[in-house]
Amino acid sequence: MLRVAVVGSGPSGVYTAQALVTQTLLPDVRVHVLDRLPCPYGLVRYGVAPDHEKIKSLQQSLRAVLEHERVTFVGNVAVGGGDGVPPGRLGELYDAVVYCVGAATDRPLGIPGEDLPGSHSATEFVSWYSAHPDAATDLFALRARSAVVIGVGNVAVDVARILARGADELRPTDVPQPALGVLAGSRVREVHMAGRRGPSQARFTTKELRELGSLPGARVVVDPAELALDPAYGDAGPGTPPLPALVRRNLDVLRGWASAPPRTGDSRHRTIGLRFFLRPVELLERDGRVAGVRFARTAPDGNGGVRDTGTYEEIRAELVLRAVGYRGMPLPGLPFDAAHGTVPHRAGRVLRDGVPSPGEYVAGWIKRGPTGVIGSNRSCAKETVASLIEDAPLLAGRTSSPDPLAVLRSWGLRPVEWDGWLSIERAEATLGRSLGRGPVKIPDWPGLMGAAHGDGPV
């Protein structure tokens, strides 16, 4: 029997567990999926927007893996860090450990004013409306009338859409009650989403983009002049390679919005402005808070990049959300490539001083960086598991611990197993019914731990 720990219960961790128990070369692999939180599913629970029910339904397929007879979910167990189990000690309990810890922080802008009150990372905003227990429940008041979202990827579209969506539309979702109350009283009327490059280089998908135009209480504004700057926007000349399908579809959507007649009248409507060729250079300050963003206007440089034009534009805003990408964080006890934000590896085998470290593996974003979609984690996990199975003759019997959970408890930890997670689910359903809603997420550690142990939300 091979006993494997998978650290992280998001898609990459669950797909790694699935690959381990469905491979046929070693039929008796047992997997413990460890997570710092008492809840499984990672970014599918705490990163997917609450109004994206189809993507959130992926939890059902992840659930099927975690309920497999040879897979055990072990929540409330941190690895690394001050209070976490050091990787070296974890390696004493399992024959192999696969780290699937993702990319836990945002990339900084590196510009003056970035740390002003009113300037937040997109991760902070997403964690707040997703009820992540580490999020400050009173971080956002949404008293601003104008907001700037820096970035043109799917996360930027998500946060712009939540800012522009009415609270009544979010009531049927699992958004936590405190956040729903704040969104109901939001004063935001203008949302500007800005990217330093053109629309053909934006990272959002067409489905996400179109959703902005379907919000009943909002309208989308696009400047035709900014679209026209993009070399891909005009008609392709003879011999020009065809545009990728995604780019062509995105440009078609943007073209339709740019040509729409302006809407006047109802001040209750929110406006979403999609801006391109704007590079943030400074966050402006007034009375100790963010008051806007100063952008350098850019233009295509002819080589696929952009150049500054020497001109500037300021957008006034009392709220700035930075959505320019994720970055992996070092896990104490593991090597780390600071330049790429990943753990150095070879086909998933962790490298220490360039040499594979027996029994240590990585998968997901901490392995390859924050790239791809959720499904990309399947092939990534399979590659890592293939390496692990190939190494199995060297790994079997590395540990003499018959019961890793008992050892974890003897170290003072309080693991939350699957029954504890089911108790959290029941408590969230009960909370939702008391509010006249469907299941509503419990947004804090005391509530989650109380529910996990059968005490109900605190």
C-alpha positions as CSV (number, residue, x, y, z in Angstrom):
1,M,0.0,0.0,0.0
2,L,1.2,3.5,-0.9
3,R,0.0,6.3,1.4
4,V,0.0,9.8,-0.3
5,A,-0.9,13.2,1.1
6,V,-2.2,15.8,-1.3
7,V,-1.9,19.3,0.1
8,G,-4.8,21.4,-1.2
9,S,-8.4,20.5,-2.1
10,G,-8.9,22.8,-5.0
11,P,-9.2,21.4,-8.6
12,S,-5.5,20.5,-8.9
13,G,-5.5,18.7,-5.6
14,V,-8.7,16.8,-6.3
15,Y,-7.7,15.9,-9.8
16,T,-4.4,14.6,-8.4
17,A,-6.3,12.4,-5.9
18,Q,-8.5,11.2,-8.8
19,A,-5.5,10.3,-10.9
20,L,-3.9,8.4,-8.0
21,V,-6.9,6.2,-7.3
22,T,-7.9,5.6,-10.9
23,Q,-4.5,4.5,-12.2
24,T,-4.1,0.8,-12.5
25,L,-0.4,0.1,-12.0
26,L,-0.7,0.4,-8.2
27,P,-4.3,-0.5,-7.2
28,D,-3.9,0.1,-3.5
29,V,-3.0,3.8,-3.2
30,R,-4.6,5.6,-0.2
31,V,-4.9,9.4,-0.4
32,H,-5.4,12.0,2.3
33,V,-6.4,15.4,0.8
34,L,-5.3,18.0,3.3
35,D,-6.5,21.6,3.4
36,R,-5.9,24.6,5.6
37,L,-9.6,25.4,5.5
38,P,-12.3,23.2,7.0
39,C,-14.1,23.3,3.6
40,P,-13.0,21.7,0.3
41,Y,-12.9,22.8,-3.3
42,G,-10.5,25.7,-3.1
43,L,-11.1,28.4,-5.7
44,V,-14.2,26.7,-6.9
45,R,-15.8,27.6,-3.6
46,Y,-13.9,30.8,-2.8
47,G,-12.9,32.1,-6.2
48,V,-15.8,31.5,-8.6
49,A,-18.3,34.4,-8.6
50,P,-21.5,33.5,-6.8
51,D,-23.6,34.1,-9.9
52,H,-21.7,31.6,-12.0
53,E,-23.8,28.6,-11.0
54,K,-22.6,26.4,-13.9
55,I,-18.9,26.6,-12.9
56,K,-19.8,26.3,-9.2
57,S,-21.6,23.1,-10.1
58,L,-18.1,21.6,-10.7
59,Q,-18.2,21.0,-7.0
60,Q,-20.3,17.9,-7.6
61,S,-17.7,16.2,-9.7
62,L,-15.0,17.2,-7.2
63,R,-17.2,15.8,-4.4
64,A,-17.4,12.4,-6.1
65,V,-13.6,12.1,-5.9
66,L,-13.5,13.2,-2.2
67,E,-16.1,10.6,-1.4
68,H,-14.1,7.8,-3.1
69,E,-13.4,4.9,-0.7
70,R,-9.7,5.4,-0.8
71,V,-9.7,9.2,-0.5
72,T,-10.0,11.0,2.8
73,F,-10.6,14.7,3.2
74,V,-8.7,16.3,6.0
75,G,-9.6,19.9,6.6
76,N,-8.3,22.5,9.1
77,V,-4.7,21.2,8.7
78,A,-2.2,23.9,7.6
79,V,1.1,22.9,6.1
80,G,4.1,25.2,6.4
81,G,4.1,28.7,8.0
82,G,4.2,29.5,11.7
83,D,1.4,27.2,12.9
84,G,1.5,24.7,10.0
85,V,3.0,21.2,9.8
86,P,6.5,21.6,8.3
87,P,6.9,19.7,5.0
88,G,9.7,17.6,6.6
89,R,7.4,16.3,9.4
90,L,4.5,15.7,6.9
91,G,6.9,13.6,4.9
92,E,7.4,11.4,7.9
93,L,3.7,10.4,7.9
94,Y,3.3,9.6,4.2
95,D,5.2,7.8,1.5
96,A,4.7,10.8,-0.8
97,V,3.4,14.3,-0.6
98,V,2.0,16.3,-3.6
99,Y,1.7,20.0,-3.0
100,C,-1.2,21.6,-4.8
101,V,-1.2,25.0,-3.0
102,G,-2.0,27.2,-5.9
103,A,-1.0,30.9,-6.3
104,A,-2.2,32.6,-3.2
105,T,-1.5,36.2,-3.7
106,D,-1.9,39.0,-6.3
107,R,0.8,40.4,-8.5
108,P,1.5,44.0,-7.3
109,L,1.3,47.0,-9.6
110,G,4.5,48.5,-8.2
111,I,3.3,52.1,-8.5
112,P,2.9,55.0,-6.0
113,G,-0.3,55.0,-4.0
114,E,-0.9,51.3,-4.4
115,D,-1.4,50.9,-0.6
116,L,-3.8,53.8,-0.1
117,P,-7.0,53.1,1.7
118,G,-9.6,52.3,-0.9
119,S,-7.1,50.4,-3.1
120,H,-7.5,46.6,-2.9
121,S,-6.4,43.5,-4.7
122,A,-9.1,41.7,-6.6
123,T,-8.4,38.7,-4.4
124,E,-9.5,40.7,-1.3
125,F,-12.8,41.7,-3.0
126,V,-13.4,38.1,-4.3
127,S,-12.7,36.6,-0.9
128,W,-15.1,39.1,0.7
129,Y,-18.1,38.3,-1.5
130,S,-17.2,34.6,-1.5
131,A,-17.2,34.4,2.3
132,H,-13.6,33.3,2.7
133,P,-13.0,33.0,6.5
134,D,-9.8,35.0,6.3
135,A,-11.5,37.9,4.6
136,A,-12.4,41.0,6.7
137,T,-16.1,41.2,6.7
138,D,-16.1,45.0,7.1
139,L,-13.4,45.7,4.5
140,F,-15.8,47.1,1.9
141,A,-18.5,49.7,2.4
142,L,-19.0,50.6,-1.3
143,R,-19.7,54.2,-0.6
144,A,-17.7,55.1,-3.7
145,R,-19.6,56.4,-6.7
146,S,-16.9,55.5,-9.2
147,A,-14.6,52.4,-9.2
148,V,-11.6,51.5,-11.4
149,V,-10.8,47.8,-12.0
150,I,-7.2,47.5,-13.3
151,G,-6.9,44.5,-15.6
152,V,-8.8,42.9,-18.5
153,G,-9.0,39.2,-17.6
154,N,-11.8,37.1,-16.3
155,V,-11.2,38.1,-12.7
156,A,-11.5,41.7,-13.6
157,V,-14.7,41.0,-15.5
158,D,-16.1,39.1,-12.4
159,V,-15.4,42.0,-10.0
160,A,-16.7,44.6,-12.4
161,R,-19.9,42.5,-12.9
162,I,-20.5,42.1,-9.1
163,L,-20.0,45.9,-8.6
164,A,-22.6,46.5,-11.4
165,R,-25.1,43.8,-10.4
166,G,-28.1,44.5,-8.2
167,A,-28.3,42.8,-4.8
168,D,-31.7,41.3,-5.7
169,E,-30.0,39.4,-8.5
170,L,-27.5,38.0,-6.1
171,R,-30.0,37.1,-3.4
172,P,-30.6,33.5,-4.8
173,T,-26.9,32.8,-4.7
174,D,-24.7,31.7,-1.7
175,V,-23.2,35.2,-1.2
176,P,-22.8,35.8,2.5
177,Q,-25.5,37.9,4.2
178,P,-23.2,40.8,5.3
179,A,-21.8,41.2,1.8
180,L,-25.3,41.1,0.3
181,G,-26.4,43.9,2.7
182,V,-23.4,46.0,1.6
183,L,-24.1,45.4,-2.1
184,A,-27.7,46.3,-1.6
185,G,-26.6,49.7,-0.3
186,S,-23.8,50.2,-2.8
187,R,-23.5,53.8,-4.2
188,V,-21.3,52.7,-7.1
189,R,-22.6,54.0,-10.4
190,E,-19.6,53.9,-12.7
191,V,-17.2,51.0,-13.1
192,H,-14.1,51.5,-15.3
193,M,-12.2,48.4,-16.4
194,A,-8.8,49.3,-17.9
195,G,-5.9,47.4,-19.5
196,R,-2.6,48.6,-20.9
197,R,-2.9,46.7,-24.1
198,G,-5.6,46.5,-26.8
199,P,-8.8,44.4,-26.9
200,S,-7.2,41.7,-29.0
201,Q,-4.7,40.9,-26.2
202,A,-7.3,41.0,-23.4
203,R,-7.5,37.8,-21.3
204,F,-11.3,37.6,-20.8
205,T,-13.3,34.9,-22.5
206,T,-16.3,35.8,-24.7
207,K,-18.8,34.2,-22.4
208,E,-17.6,36.4,-19.5
209,L,-17.5,39.5,-21.7
210,R,-21.1,39.0,-22.9
211,E,-22.4,38.7,-19.4
212,L,-21.5,42.3,-18.8
213,G,-24.0,43.3,-21.5
214,S,-26.8,41.2,-20.0
215,L,-27.0,42.9,-16.6
216,P,-30.4,44.4,-16.4
217,G,-29.3,47.4,-14.3
218,A,-26.1,48.3,-16.3
219,R,-24.9,49.4,-19.7
220,V,-21.5,48.9,-21.3
221,V,-19.6,51.7,-22.9
222,V,-16.7,51.2,-25.3
223,D,-14.8,54.0,-27.0
224,P,-14.6,53.2,-30.8
225,A,-11.3,55.2,-31.0
226,E,-9.6,52.9,-28.6
227,L,-10.8,49.8,-30.5
228,A,-9.5,51.3,-33.8
229,L,-6.0,51.6,-32.3
230,D,-5.7,47.8,-32.2
231,P,-4.2,46.5,-35.4
232,A,-6.5,43.4,-35.2
233,Y,-9.6,45.5,-35.1
234,G,-9.7,46.6,-38.7
235,D,-10.3,44.4,-41.7
236,A,-7.5,42.0,-42.4
237,G,-5.5,42.7,-45.6
238,P,-4.6,40.1,-48.2
239,G,-2.2,37.4,-46.8
240,T,-2.9,38.3,-43.2
241,P,-3.4,35.3,-41.0
242,P,-6.9,34.9,-39.6
243,L,-7.5,36.0,-36.1
244,P,-7.9,33.4,-33.4
245,A,-11.6,32.6,-32.9
246,L,-11.6,33.9,-29.3
247,V,-10.1,37.3,-30.4
248,R,-12.6,37.5,-33.3
249,R,-15.6,36.8,-31.0
250,N,-14.4,39.3,-28.4
251,L,-13.9,42.0,-31.0
252,D,-17.4,41.4,-32.4
253,V,-18.9,41.9,-29.0
254,L,-16.9,45.1,-28.4
255,R,-17.8,46.4,-31.8
256,G,-21.5,46.0,-31.1
257,W,-21.2,48.0,-27.8
258,A,-19.1,50.7,-29.4
259,S,-21.7,51.3,-32.2
260,A,-24.7,51.3,-29.8
261,P,-26.4,54.7,-29.4
262,P,-25.8,56.4,-26.0
263,R,-28.5,55.8,-23.4
264,T,-29.7,58.8,-21.4
265,G,-32.2,59.2,-18.6
266,D,-32.4,56.7,-15.7
267,S,-29.7,57.6,-13.2
268,R,-30.3,54.3,-11.4
269,H,-28.4,52.5,-14.1
270,R,-24.8,51.7,-13.6
271,T,-22.2,52.2,-16.4
272,I,-19.4,49.8,-17.2
273,G,-16.7,51.4,-19.2
274,L,-14.2,49.1,-21.0
275,R,-11.0,51.0,-21.6
276,F,-7.8,50.0,-23.5
277,F,-4.3,51.2,-24.0
278,L,-4.1,52.7,-20.5
279,R,-1.1,51.8,-18.3
280,P,-1.5,52.8,-14.6
281,V,1.4,54.9,-13.3
282,E,0.0,56.3,-10.0
283,L,-2.9,56.1,-7.7
284,L,-4.1,59.5,-6.8
285,E,-4.8,60.6,-3.2
286,R,-7.2,62.9,-1.5
287,D,-7.8,63.3,2.3
288,G,-5.6,60.2,2.9
289,R,-7.6,57.9,0.6
290,V,-7.5,56.9,-3.1
291,A,-9.1,59.4,-5.3
292,G,-8.4,58.1,-8.8
293,V,-5.8,56.6,-11.1
294,R,-3.3,58.3,-13.4
295,F,-2.8,56.4,-16.6
296,A,-0.2,56.7,-19.3
297,R,-1.8,56.4,-22.7
298,T,-0.1,53.6,-24.8
299,A,-0.2,52.5,-28.4
300,P,0.8,49.4,-30.3
301,D,4.6,49.3,-30.9
302,G,4.4,47.1,-34.0
303,N,6.0,44.1,-32.3
304,G,3.0,42.8,-30.3
305,G,3.6,45.1,-27.3
306,V,2.8,48.7,-26.5
307,R,4.7,51.9,-26.0
308,D,3.9,55.0,-24.0
309,T,2.7,57.9,-26.1
310,G,3.8,60.7,-23.7
311,T,0.2,61.6,-22.8
312,Y,-1.7,60.9,-19.7
313,E,-5.3,60.5,-18.5
314,E,-6.8,60.5,-15.0
315,I,-9.9,58.7,-14.0
316,R,-11.5,59.8,-10.7
317,A,-12.5,56.9,-8.4
318,E,-12.9,56.3,-4.7
319,L,-12.4,52.5,-5.1
320,V,-9.6,50.8,-7.0
321,L,-9.4,47.0,-7.5
322,R,-6.2,45.5,-8.9
323,A,-6.7,42.4,-11.0
324,V,-3.4,41.9,-12.9
325,G,-2.8,38.3,-12.1
326,Y,-1.9,35.8,-9.3
327,R,1.4,34.8,-8.0
328,G,2.6,31.7,-6.0
329,M,3.9,32.2,-2.5
330,P,6.9,30.3,-1.0
331,L,5.9,27.5,1.3
332,P,8.4,27.3,4.2
333,G,10.3,24.1,3.9
334,L,10.1,23.8,0.1
335,P,12.4,25.3,-2.5
336,F,10.9,28.3,-4.4
337,D,11.7,30.0,-7.7
338,A,11.0,33.6,-6.8
339,A,11.4,34.7,-10.5
340,H,8.4,32.6,-11.6
341,G,6.5,32.2,-8.3
342,T,6.7,28.4,-8.5
343,V,8.4,25.4,-6.9
344,P,11.2,24.1,-9.1
345,H,10.3,20.7,-10.5
346,R,10.9,18.2,-13.2
347,A,7.7,16.6,-14.5
348,G,6.2,17.3,-11.1
349,R,9.1,16.0,-9.0
350,V,10.3,18.7,-6.6
351,L,13.9,19.7,-7.2
352,R,16.3,20.6,-4.4
353,D,19.5,22.0,-5.8
354,G,18.5,20.6,-9.1
355,V,18.0,17.1,-7.9
356,P,14.6,15.4,-7.5
357,S,13.7,15.2,-3.8
358,P,12.3,11.7,-2.9
359,G,8.6,11.7,-2.1
360,E,8.0,15.4,-2.8
361,Y,5.8,16.5,-5.8
362,V,3.9,19.5,-7.1
363,A,0.8,20.0,-9.3
364,G,-1.4,22.9,-10.3
365,W,-0.4,26.6,-10.3
366,I,2.4,26.2,-7.8
367,K,3.9,23.8,-10.4
368,R,3.3,25.7,-13.7
369,G,2.3,29.2,-12.7
370,P,-1.3,30.7,-12.8
371,T,-2.1,29.7,-16.4
372,G,-4.8,27.8,-18.1
373,V,-8.4,27.1,-17.1
374,I,-9.8,24.7,-14.4
375,G,-9.6,21.7,-16.8
376,S,-5.9,22.4,-17.4
377,N,-5.3,20.9,-13.9
378,R,-6.3,17.4,-15.1
379,S,-3.3,16.9,-17.5
380,C,-1.0,18.7,-15.0
381,A,-2.1,16.3,-12.3
382,K,-1.7,13.3,-14.5
383,E,1.9,14.2,-15.4
384,T,2.8,14.5,-11.7
385,V,1.0,11.3,-10.8
386,A,2.8,9.4,-13.6
387,S,6.1,10.5,-12.1
388,L,5.0,9.5,-8.6
389,I,3.9,6.0,-9.8
390,E,7.1,5.6,-11.7
391,D,9.0,6.3,-8.4
392,A,6.7,4.0,-6.3
393,P,9.4,1.2,-5.8
394,L,11.5,3.8,-4.0
395,L,8.7,5.3,-2.0
396,A,6.7,2.3,-0.6
397,G,7.4,1.8,3.0
398,R,9.1,5.2,3.6
399,T,6.8,5.8,6.5
400,S,6.0,3.6,9.4
401,S,3.0,5.6,10.6
402,P,-0.1,3.4,10.5
403,D,-2.5,6.4,11.3
404,P,-1.3,9.8,10.1
405,L,-4.6,11.4,11.4
406,A,-3.9,10.1,14.9
407,V,-0.4,11.6,14.8
408,L,-1.8,15.0,13.6
409,R,-4.2,15.0,16.5
410,S,-1.4,14.1,18.9
411,W,0.4,17.3,17.6
412,G,-2.6,19.4,18.8
413,L,-4.4,19.7,15.5
414,R,-8.2,19.3,15.1
415,P,-8.7,17.9,11.6
416,V,-12.1,18.3,10.0
417,E,-13.0,15.2,8.1
418,W,-15.8,14.7,5.6
419,D,-18.5,14.3,8.2
420,G,-17.5,17.7,9.6
421,W,-17.8,19.3,6.1
422,L,-21.2,17.8,5.7
423,S,-22.2,19.4,9.0
424,I,-21.0,22.7,7.6
425,E,-23.2,22.2,4.5
426,R,-26.2,21.5,6.6
427,A,-25.6,24.5,8.8
428,E,-25.3,26.7,5.7
429,A,-28.6,25.3,4.4
430,T,-30.2,26.1,7.8
431,L,-28.8,29.6,7.8
432,G,-30.1,30.2,4.3
433,R,-33.6,29.0,5.3
434,S,-33.7,31.4,8.3
435,L,-32.9,34.3,5.9
436,G,-35.5,33.2,3.3
437,R,-32.7,32.2,0.9
438,G,-31.0,29.1,-0.4
439,P,-27.8,27.9,1.3
440,V,-25.7,30.8,2.5
441,K,-22.0,30.6,3.2
442,I,-20.8,31.0,6.8
443,P,-18.1,33.7,6.5
444,D,-16.0,33.2,9.6
445,W,-13.8,30.7,11.3
446,P,-15.8,30.4,14.6
447,G,-19.0,29.7,12.6
448,L,-17.3,27.2,10.3
449,M,-15.6,25.3,13.1
450,G,-18.7,25.4,15.3
451,A,-20.8,24.0,12.4
452,A,-18.1,21.3,11.7
453,H,-18.4,20.0,15.3
454,G,-22.2,20.1,15.2
455,D,-22.7,23.3,17.2
456,G,-24.2,25.3,14.3
457,P,-22.9,28.6,13.0
458,V,-21.6,30.9,15.7
